């Protein structure tokens, strides 16, 4: 299979990261909310973009007029592209006020082709309620941006689009973590916000020359707090003993994460205490994506296929895993990416190119600020 070898330089790996977001999203969307057992019963094993959506034959009202399968992406990809647009407009690091301004404009006031709806629309028309919250709280309710996420359902909504923050801070995971915390305070709280920050840091580390799966995991363990850290450690520990995910590995990863889960075993029927702020719980998607990255040795396709067949929030898990594998430079199956771009009517080239250029501009500005700070202190006056 033809691969995109440009994934070895920075700009190529940024594009590969975006490919991972889009391909994992499209691959996992048809089986989202099914368990691993239900996927096996219905499909055997999902390995193709041609997988039919399990809800496609249901009432149109129940699926809200949406279509999936055959390379169609969801809000994971579209919101990632929106954040890239905000970076391109701003040309600098972002904060919660950019969520209230640029990001609200992208999701609520900028028409775009929405693949699931098969028409041009405002993205907010497609978004799940916790993501509509961004518009409701920041524009309709006029919440102070850093407090916008308070009261929202705690989920993976911020983590699923946060990868561009890692690009803007490539090679600087600590900075990515802090920037993501500030930005997503306008959308999420508790372990949903924490997961977004940790994933941004993981992407920033993955884009560092010489980064490996091990260094990515080490960075997340260094930065993550509370149950998010404990869940990553538990999942990655068992993942290190696996040889891939195909021979019972998915059940092992699920069992390792279960103590930190608030949703419960029936993903489509969450527990009564699901998705509320807690220091004892973690979202599932980030630890499992990291665990699959470990179990597969960072292989691009295997990481994503593991996320898809894991089930539950399959598109987000596959998307996050694919983003990390692509950022690390795992070769990308080019033909499959073209299929996603064509099916979803998306340009997956230019946004990655632009985002890498913005990241380079930000790096130059960061370096200039650091040099200016250094010049401000004579050696005898430097802070102890």
N, C-alpha and C positions, 0 to 999 in steps of 0.2 A: 504494500500500500504506500502511495506517495505521501511523504511527510514534508512539513515545512521546516527546513533546517535553519531558517532565520531565527528560530526560537533560542539560539545560542547567544545572541547579543541582547543588549538591554531593550532596544526598541522591539526586537522580535519577540522577546519574552513577555513584554507588555501586551503585545497583540495575542500571543499564545495564552496569556492569562484571560483576556477577554473571550477568546475562542472557548476556553474551558468553561467560563460562566455560561455562555450561550449554548454550547453543545450539551453540557451536563443538564441544563435547564430543559432543553427540548427533549432529551433522552428520558429524563425522569418524569416529565409532566403527565404522560398518559397513565402512570400507575400511582400517582400521588395519593396518599391516604390509605392505600392498601398495605396490609402487613406483608412481611416476607413470605409467610405461608400462603396468603391469598394470591400473591404474585406467582408463586410456584404452581398453585392449582389452576390458575387462569392461563398463564403464559409459558410455564416451564421455567424459562430463564429469559429475561429481557436483554437483548444484545443489539437491537436495531432501532433506528429512528422510525421505522414503519410500524411500530407497535401501536395497535388501536387503543384509543382512550377507553377506559373501562366504563365511563359514564356516557359515551357517545350515543348509545342507543336509547338513553333515557329521555324523559320529557325535556323539551327545549327550555322551559321555564326553570327546571331544576338545575340545568347547567348554565343558566343565565345567558343563553345565546352564544356560548363559547364553543370553540373547537380546539382540539389538541391532536398531537400525533404528526408523523411525517415531517418533523423538523420545526414545528411551531413552538416558539419560546413563550414564556410567561412574564409576569411582572419582575421576576428576579433579574432578567436580562435588561428589560426596559428601564428599570429604576437605576441599574448600574450605568447605563448609557446616559440617563438624566444627570447623574452625579458627575460624570465626565464632562457633560456640557457646562455644568456650573463651574468646574475647575477651568475649563477653556475660557469662559467669560471673565472669571475673576483673575486668573493668572497668578494665584497665590494660595497660601494655606487657607483653609476654611474653618468657620466656627458656627455656633448655633444660629447666629443671625443670618448666615448664608442659607441655612435650612429654611428659615422663615421667609427669605427673599427669593434667591435664585432657585432653590429646589421647589418651593411652592409654585413658582411660575412654570417650571418644567412639567410638574405633574398635573397642574390644574388649569393652566392657561395656554399651553403650547400644544397645538394639535399634532398628532403623529399617527402613523399606521400602527394599529394594535393587532398583531397577528391572530390572537384568539378570537377577536371580534370580526376579523376580516374586513376592517374598514378603518378610516381615519376617525380618531376620537381624541378627547382629552384622556390622558392615562388614568386620571382619578376615577373615571367611569368603570375601569377594570379592577381597581385596587381592592384588596381585602380591607375590612373595617379598621384594623390596627394601622394600616398605611394611609387610609383616608383621614385618620386622626391628625396627621401632619397638617393638612389643610384646615380641618375643623378647629384645632387648638390654636394654630399659629395665625390663621387669617380670620376665621369667623369669631373665635373667642378672644383673639388678641393676647394670648398668653405670652409672658416673658419667655423668650426663646429657650434659655437654659432650663426652664421648668416645664417646657411643652410636653415632655414625655411622661410627666407624672400623671398617673391615673389610667394610662393606656394598658391594654393587654400586654403582658410580657411575652414576647415571642421572638422569632428569628428575623423579623421584618427589617431591622436595621442591619443585621449581619449580612443579609442576602445581597445588599447593594454596596457594601462598604469597601470592597476591594480597591477602588480608585484612591482611597486615602493611603493605602499601602504603597501605591505607585508614587504618589506625591511625596512620600517619605522613604523612597526606596533606599535600602541600606541602613535605615534608622528606625528600627522597630519601636523603640521607646517613644520617639516623637510621633509615630503613627498611632500608637496606643492613646496618647494624650489628645491628639487632634480628633480621633474618632470618638473619644469620650465627650469632648466638647460638642462636636457636631451632632451626635446622636442623642444628646441630652434633650434636644428639641423634639424627639420622636419616641424614645424608649426610656426605660428606667431599669434598675435592678440588674438581674442577670441577662436580660436582653441587650441592654446597653453594654454590659461587660463583654458579652460574646462578640459584639461588633468590634469593640476595641481590640480584643485578642486576635480576631481574624485579620484586621488591618495590620497589626504588628506582624503576624505570620506572613502576609503577603510582602510587607516591606523587607523582611528577612529573606524570603525566598528569592527576591530580586537582587539580593546582594551577591556579587561575584564570589564564588566559592561556597555558597550556601548549600546545605544538604537537608535531607529529610530530618536528620537528627538535630541540626542546628535550629530548624524551624520549630520543632517540638520543644527544644530547650528554651527558646525565646518565649513561647506561650506559657511554659511552666514558670518562668521567671516573672512574668508580668501578670498573669491571671490571678484573680482573687477568689476566695471563698469556694463554693461548690463548683464553679467553673474550672478552677485549677484542679480540684480533686477529681472531677469527672475526666478531664483531659489526661491526668496522670493514670487513672484506673484503666481507661480505654486504651491508651497507647502502651501501657505495660503489657496487657494481654495481646495487643496487636503485634508486639515485637516477637512473640512466639509463633505467630501464624505465618504460613507460606501462602499468602494470598487470602482470598475470601471465599473461594468456591467450595471448599470441603468443610462446611460447618462453621466457617469463620464469622459469618454474619450473626449467628446466634450467640457466639462468644462475645462479640462486640456489644450486642444488645444487652446481654446479661451484665456486662461490666458497667454499662451506663445506667441501667434500671434504677439503682438506689438514688440517683440524682434527678430522676424524671418526675415532673409534676403532672404530666398528661395522662399517664397510665398505659396499659397494654392495648387498649382500644383507641387508636389515634383519632378516629372520627367521632368518638364519644368521650371527650376529655373528662377527667375526674373533677369533682366539685371544686377542689382547691387548685386546679390547673391554672398556670399562667398568671399567678399573682406574685408580687414582689417577695423575695425570699433570699436568705443567705445560704440555704441548704439545698437549693435546686439549681439546675443548669438547663439551658436549652440543649437539645439533643444534637443539632446539626453540626456545630463546630467540633465537639469531641469526636463524633463519628467520622466526619470528613478527615480529621487528623489521624484517627486510627486506621482508616483505609489507606491513607497515604503511607503510613508506616508498614502496614501489612503487605502492600504491593511494591514497596521500595520506591514509591514516587512515580510509578508508571501511569501515564496520562489516561489511557483508555481503561485500564483495569481499576484505577481509583474511581472513575466515574461509573463504570458498570457496577462496581460494588455498592456505590451509593444508590443507584437505581434499584437494584434487587434487594437492598435492605428494606425498602418500602418506607411507609410513614411519610415524612416530608422529603420524599425521594428526589424531587427536582432540586431543592435547595442543597441537600447533602451532596449530590453529584456536581452541582454547580460550584460549590465551595471547594470540593476536592479537586475538581478540574482546574479551577483558578490557581490553586497552589501548585499542582503538578506542572501546569503550563508556565507559571512564573519561575519554577525551578529549572525549566529548559527541557522537560521531557518532550520528545518529538511529537508533533501534532499531525493526526491524519487529515491531510488537507481536503480530500474529497468530501469528507463528512462535514467539515466546516462550511464548505461551499453549499452543501445541501441545506444546512440550517439557514444560511444567509438568503438563499433563493426562496425557500419555503416561507420565511418570515419577512421577506422583503426588507432586509436590513443590510446596511453596509457595516461589516465587522472589521474593515481595514482602516478606514480613515479615523474613526474614534480612537482606536488604539495608537495610531501614529500621532494624532494630536495630543493625546494624554501623555505620551512619552516625551514629547517636546515641551509640554507644560511642566512636567516633572523636572526636566533639565533646567528650565528657566527658574523654577522654584529653588533648585539646588544652588544655582549661581547666586541668587538673592540671599539664601541662607548663609552661604560661604562669605559673602560680602559683609553681612551683619556680624558674623563671628570674627572676621578680620578687624572690623571696626571696633568691636568690643576689646579684642586683644590689644589694639593700638592705644586704647584708652587707659590701659594700665601699664605703667613702667614696672619692670621686674620687682622693684622694692615695694610697689603699691598693689601688686596682685593679691587677690583674696587668698587667705591661708587655706 
